[in-house]
């Protein structure tokens, strides 16, 4: 079983990287116009507890990148022989990257 030539793995990793790059570009473009506090912690009660310094918003693309790297390493080392596990890890990284981009887009266009 050749994991390196799998089209699903290549496509999902490319799309995840594209989502992370798009999120980074969007963040760099909108960062100068951000207010002193941005809504980030949606699990907290309504009010000032939800607000964070704009630097915290970097967690979204950075977290996506970390998950992509960890999943890629895990798929190459741990699950190399079982293709479905490798595909699940790649799909998870893609899902996290896309949802991170959507969340970042909503936050940035909500406040600016």
C-alpha positions as CSV (number, residue, x, y, z in Angstrom):
1,X,0.0,0.0,0.0
2,X,1.6,3.3,-1.1
3,X,0.6,6.1,1.1
4,X,2.8,8.7,-0.7
5,X,0.8,8.5,-3.9
6,X,-2.7,8.6,-2.4
7,X,-4.7,11.4,-4.1
8,X,-6.9,12.0,-1.0
9,X,-3.9,12.6,1.3
10,X,-2.3,15.0,-1.1
11,X,-5.5,16.9,-1.8
12,X,-6.5,17.2,1.8
13,X,-3.0,18.4,2.9
14,X,-2.8,20.9,0.1
15,X,-6.3,22.3,1.0
16,X,-5.4,22.5,4.7
17,X,-2.2,24.4,3.8
18,X,-4.1,26.7,1.5
19,X,-6.7,27.4,4.3
20,X,-3.9,28.1,6.8
21,X,-2.2,30.5,4.3
22,X,-5.5,32.2,3.6
23,X,-6.2,32.6,7.3
24,X,-2.8,34.1,7.8
25,X,-3.1,36.5,4.9
26,X,-6.6,37.6,6.1
27,X,-5.3,38.1,9.7
28,X,-2.3,40.2,8.4
29,X,-4.6,42.2,6.2
30,X,-7.2,43.0,8.9
31,X,-4.9,43.2,12.0
32,X,-4.2,46.9,11.8
33,X,-7.9,47.7,12.0
34,X,-8.8,45.5,14.9
35,X,-10.2,47.1,18.1
36,X,-8.3,46.7,21.4
37,X,-10.4,43.6,22.3
38,X,-11.9,41.0,20.0
39,X,-14.5,38.4,20.8
40,X,-12.7,35.0,20.9
41,X,-13.9,33.0,23.9
42,X,-17.4,32.1,22.8
43,X,-17.8,29.4,25.5
44,X,-17.6,32.0,28.3
45,X,-20.7,33.9,29.5
46,X,-21.8,37.0,27.6
47,X,-19.8,40.1,28.5
48,X,-16.1,41.1,28.9
49,X,-15.1,37.5,29.6
50,X,-15.5,36.7,25.9
51,X,-13.1,39.4,24.8
52,X,-9.3,38.9,24.3
53,X,-6.4,40.9,23.1
54,X,-6.0,40.8,19.3
55,X,-2.8,38.8,19.6
56,X,-4.8,35.8,20.8
57,X,-6.5,35.5,17.5
58,X,-3.2,34.2,16.1
59,X,-4.2,30.9,17.9
60,X,-6.6,30.0,15.1
61,X,-4.1,29.6,12.2
62,X,-1.3,28.6,14.5
63,X,-3.4,25.8,16.0
64,X,-4.4,24.6,12.6
65,X,-0.8,24.5,11.6
66,X,0.2,22.6,14.7
67,X,-2.6,20.0,14.2
68,X,-1.6,19.6,10.5
69,X,2.1,19.0,11.5
70,X,1.2,16.6,14.3
71,X,-1.3,14.6,12.1
72,X,1.2,14.4,9.3
73,X,4.0,13.1,11.5
74,X,1.6,10.7,13.2
75,X,0.3,9.4,9.8
76,X,3.9,8.9,8.5
77,X,5.1,7.1,11.7
78,X,2.2,5.4,13.5
79,X,-0.4,4.6,10.8
80,X,1.7,4.1,7.7
81,X,0.5,0.6,7.1
82,X,-3.2,1.3,7.6
83,X,-4.5,3.7,4.9
84,X,-7.8,4.6,6.5
85,X,-6.2,5.9,9.7
86,X,-3.9,8.1,7.6
87,X,-6.9,9.4,5.6
88,X,-8.8,10.1,8.9
89,X,-5.8,12.1,10.2
90,X,-5.5,14.1,7.0
91,X,-9.3,14.8,6.9
92,X,-9.2,15.9,10.5
93,X,-6.4,18.4,9.8
94,X,-8.3,19.7,6.8
95,X,-11.5,20.1,8.8
96,X,-9.7,21.9,11.6
97,X,-8.0,24.3,9.1
98,X,-11.2,25.1,7.2
99,X,-13.2,25.6,10.4
100,X,-10.4,27.8,11.7
101,X,-10.5,29.9,8.6
102,X,-14.3,30.2,8.8
103,X,-14.2,31.2,12.5
104,X,-11.4,33.8,11.8
105,X,-13.3,35.2,8.9
106,X,-16.5,35.6,11.0
107,X,-14.6,37.2,13.9
108,X,-12.7,39.7,11.7
109,X,-15.7,40.8,9.6
110,X,-17.9,41.0,12.7
111,X,-15.7,43.5,14.4
112,X,-14.3,45.6,11.6
